[in-house]
């Protein structure tokens, strides 16, 4: 491990990291629906993830700069309820400018009903919500370490299986999950995009 890599620290995601994590999310997951809602909304979303008892995150940091992150939830329904309770008014105000588009309204409802749709597929409630590494930091093993540390936290809370959703045409994403023990269990159309559903045992990493 080189000197630069040794300076990377892995920490629990905190509210103070939310702005940087949101910017990294938008930069690296630019085609996702969440990214289209803007930096203020995405920042509030990660603040809600930190504040929810049913979710957590891990960040890779060097000199106070977030280089990568992974966000998890043990139960997406509980996360939604917590987020609405804590941030409902803020979300409503931030989304006000987006509801004029029928397409965006449809995507919002698809997001809200996503947990019910995955439940019909008999998938575990715990989920890897998002993961991203800054382009200049890729190829150094950060994504794998973020997944490993997230799985370790899952095991401590009694979570033995985690699902993840990734676009079927996202070759790097699919390759990453297969490398770290995720198994393809089905497909689902979400926001008009065909996505692969994977499940992993948290004790395999």
C-alpha positions as CSV (number, residue, x, y, z in Angstrom):
1,X,0.0,0.0,0.0
2,X,1.5,3.3,-1.0
3,X,1.7,6.4,1.2
4,X,-1.2,8.2,-0.4
5,X,-3.5,5.2,0.1
6,X,-2.4,4.7,3.7
7,X,-3.7,8.2,4.5
8,X,-7.3,7.2,3.7
9,X,-9.5,6.9,6.8
10,X,-12.8,5.1,7.0
11,X,-15.5,6.7,9.2
12,X,-19.1,6.4,9.9
13,X,-21.2,8.7,7.7
14,X,-22.1,11.8,9.7
15,X,-24.3,14.8,9.0
16,X,-21.2,16.9,8.4
17,X,-20.3,14.6,5.4
18,X,-23.7,14.9,3.8
19,X,-22.9,17.8,1.4
20,X,-19.8,16.2,0.1
21,X,-21.5,12.8,-0.2
22,X,-24.4,14.4,-2.1
23,X,-22.0,16.1,-4.5
24,X,-20.2,12.8,-5.1
25,X,-23.5,11.0,-5.6
26,X,-24.6,13.5,-8.3
27,X,-21.2,13.3,-9.9
28,X,-20.9,9.5,-10.0
29,X,-24.5,8.4,-10.3
30,X,-25.5,11.2,-12.6
31,X,-28.1,9.2,-14.6
32,X,-30.1,8.3,-11.5
33,X,-33.4,9.9,-10.6
34,X,-32.2,11.0,-7.2
35,X,-29.4,13.0,-8.8
36,X,-31.9,14.9,-10.9
37,X,-33.5,16.4,-7.8
38,X,-30.5,18.7,-7.1
39,X,-27.8,19.1,-4.5
40,X,-30.0,20.5,-1.7
41,X,-32.5,17.5,-1.9
42,X,-29.7,14.9,-2.1
43,X,-27.9,16.5,0.9
44,X,-31.1,16.4,2.9
45,X,-31.6,12.8,1.9
46,X,-28.2,11.8,3.3
47,X,-28.8,13.8,6.4
48,X,-32.0,11.7,6.8
49,X,-30.0,8.5,6.3
50,X,-27.6,9.5,9.1
51,X,-30.4,10.4,11.4
52,X,-32.4,7.2,10.9
53,X,-32.0,4.3,13.2
54,X,-32.5,1.9,10.4
55,X,-29.7,3.2,8.1
56,X,-26.0,4.0,8.2
57,X,-23.1,4.8,5.9
58,X,-19.4,4.6,5.6
59,X,-17.1,7.2,4.1
60,X,-13.5,7.1,2.9
61,X,-11.8,10.4,3.9
62,X,-8.4,12.0,3.3
63,X,-7.6,15.4,4.7
64,X,-11.3,16.0,5.4
65,X,-12.3,15.3,1.8
66,X,-14.8,12.5,1.1
67,X,-13.2,10.2,-1.5
68,X,-16.0,7.6,-1.5
69,X,-19.0,6.4,0.4
70,X,-21.5,3.6,0.8
71,X,-25.0,4.0,2.3
72,X,-27.0,1.1,3.7
73,X,-30.4,0.6,5.3
74,X,-31.6,-2.4,7.3
75,X,-35.2,-1.7,6.3
76,X,-36.1,0.7,3.5
77,X,-39.7,1.2,4.7
78,X,-38.5,2.3,8.1
79,X,-36.0,4.6,6.5
80,X,-38.7,6.2,4.4
81,X,-40.9,6.8,7.5
82,X,-38.0,8.2,9.4
83,X,-37.0,10.5,6.5
84,X,-40.6,11.8,6.1
85,X,-40.9,12.4,9.9
86,X,-37.7,14.3,10.1
87,X,-37.4,15.9,6.7
88,X,-40.9,15.8,5.2
89,X,-41.5,19.5,5.0
90,X,-38.0,20.2,3.7
91,X,-38.4,17.5,1.1
92,X,-41.8,18.9,0.0
93,X,-40.4,22.4,-0.4
94,X,-37.4,21.1,-2.4
95,X,-39.6,18.9,-4.6
96,X,-42.1,21.7,-5.3
97,X,-40.4,22.7,-8.4
98,X,-40.2,19.2,-9.7
99,X,-43.8,18.1,-9.6
100,X,-44.7,20.1,-12.7
101,X,-43.3,17.3,-14.8
102,X,-45.6,14.2,-15.2
103,X,-42.5,12.1,-15.8
104,X,-40.9,13.2,-12.5
105,X,-44.1,12.6,-10.6
106,X,-44.3,9.1,-12.0
107,X,-40.7,8.5,-10.9
108,X,-41.4,9.8,-7.4
109,X,-44.3,7.3,-7.0
110,X,-42.1,4.5,-8.4
111,X,-39.5,5.3,-5.8
112,X,-42.1,5.3,-3.0
113,X,-43.6,2.0,-4.1
114,X,-40.2,0.4,-4.8
115,X,-40.1,-1.4,-1.3
116,X,-43.5,-3.0,-1.9
117,X,-42.4,-4.2,-5.4
118,X,-39.2,-5.8,-4.0
119,X,-41.1,-7.5,-1.2
120,X,-43.1,-9.4,-3.8
121,X,-39.7,-10.7,-5.1
122,X,-38.9,-12.2,-1.6
123,X,-35.8,-10.0,-1.2
124,X,-34.3,-9.1,2.1
125,X,-35.3,-5.8,3.7
126,X,-31.7,-4.6,4.1
127,X,-30.2,-2.8,1.1
128,X,-27.0,-1.2,-0.2
129,X,-28.6,2.1,-1.2
130,X,-25.7,3.7,-3.0
131,X,-22.0,3.5,-3.4
132,X,-19.6,5.8,-5.2
133,X,-15.9,6.5,-5.4
134,X,-14.3,9.7,-6.9
135,X,-13.1,9.0,-10.4
136,X,-9.5,9.8,-9.6
137,X,-9.5,7.4,-6.6
138,X,-10.9,4.3,-8.5
139,X,-8.8,1.2,-8.9
140,X,-7.4,1.4,-5.4
141,X,-9.8,-1.0,-3.7
142,X,-11.9,1.7,-2.0
143,X,-15.2,0.3,-3.2
144,X,-14.4,-3.1,-1.9
145,X,-13.3,-1.7,1.5
146,X,-16.5,0.3,1.8
147,X,-18.6,-2.8,1.1
148,X,-16.6,-4.8,3.6
149,X,-17.0,-2.3,6.4
150,X,-20.7,-1.9,5.6
151,X,-21.2,-5.7,5.8
152,X,-19.3,-5.8,9.1
153,X,-21.7,-3.2,10.5
154,X,-24.6,-5.3,9.2
155,X,-23.4,-8.4,10.9
156,X,-23.2,-6.5,14.2
157,X,-26.8,-5.5,13.9
158,X,-27.9,-9.1,13.0
159,X,-28.4,-8.5,9.3
160,X,-27.2,-11.5,7.3
161,X,-28.4,-10.6,3.8
162,X,-28.3,-7.4,1.8
163,X,-29.8,-6.6,-1.6
164,X,-28.7,-4.1,-4.2
165,X,-30.3,-2.7,-7.4
166,X,-28.1,-1.8,-10.4
167,X,-28.9,-1.0,-14.0
168,X,-28.5,-4.1,-16.2
169,X,-26.3,-2.1,-18.6
170,X,-24.1,-0.8,-15.8
171,X,-21.1,-3.1,-16.5
172,X,-18.7,-1.7,-13.8
173,X,-21.5,-1.9,-11.2
174,X,-22.5,-5.4,-12.0
175,X,-18.9,-6.5,-12.1
176,X,-18.3,-5.0,-8.7
177,X,-21.2,-6.7,-7.0
178,X,-20.4,-10.1,-8.6
179,X,-16.8,-9.7,-7.4
180,X,-17.9,-9.3,-3.8
181,X,-20.3,-12.2,-3.5
182,X,-23.6,-10.8,-4.7
183,X,-25.8,-13.2,-6.6
184,X,-28.2,-12.2,-9.3
185,X,-31.7,-13.1,-8.2
186,X,-34.0,-11.3,-10.6
187,X,-34.7,-8.1,-12.6
188,X,-37.0,-5.2,-12.2
189,X,-37.9,-2.2,-14.2
190,X,-37.4,0.9,-12.1
191,X,-37.8,4.5,-13.5
192,X,-38.1,3.0,-17.0
193,X,-34.7,1.2,-16.7
194,X,-34.2,-2.5,-16.5
195,X,-32.2,-3.3,-13.4
196,X,-30.6,-6.3,-11.9
197,X,-31.4,-7.3,-8.3
198,X,-28.6,-8.9,-6.4
199,X,-28.4,-10.4,-2.9
200,X,-25.3,-11.1,-0.8
201,X,-24.6,-12.9,2.5
202,X,-22.9,-10.3,4.7
203,X,-20.5,-13.0,6.1
204,X,-18.9,-13.7,2.7
205,X,-16.8,-10.5,2.7
